[in-house]
Amino acid sequence: MSVQQVKGTFLKNVKNPLFIEAHRLSCFAERNLDIDVTLDLMIHDLDLALLLKAGKEIEMIHAVGAPLFTDLPDIVNARIVFKDGTTCNFTASRVSLNRQRRFRVFEKGAYYVVDTLEKSYFEVKVNIPKKEYKQDKKVYSESDPLKEELESFVKNVLAGKKVEVSGEDGLRSLRVAFKI
């Protein structure tokens, strides 16, 4: 699922997240073992959460992790609370038995899920007074998101256009990851 596909549906629909939850779990593989799981896996979810909470300050970060197969944390859980009260729970693991890539957002009257393994987007909108709800699910074609992001970046730079994710956005995510 590319950044453009996620932006086209998910980011335009989410208005005021109150709770964000992300699980990015992988089986152990001998790759990227020179960095911890926060920088390897969790940073992608941090990017998305910080994009949704653009301009909002973080009040608190609490994180725990454990080095199980390497000398660096292989599993990490982090809780981030923004000053506006939004709470985010992130779990990243490279020592799980099953793979999972889910990013969930809850806001008043709505629930959204992006599943990058299933290449799907799911939303539930609730009309509380009428006690009705509407579901919508979209499935996207197979793609290589990293390749698409790089192609988009190069294309925009060469054309002198604004890139999808700015250097400032990336730096903010990296700073939060280092705090974790």
Secondary structure, 3 states (H helix, E strand, C coil): CCHHHHHHHHHHHCCCCCEEEEEEECCCCCCCCCCCHHHHHHHHHHHHHHHHCCCCCEEEEEEEEECCCCCCCCEEEEEEEECCCCEEEEEEECCCCCCEEEEEEEECCEEEEEECCCCEEEEEEEECCCCEEEEEEEECCCCCHHHHHHHHHHHHHHHCCCCCCCHHHHHHHHHHHHHC
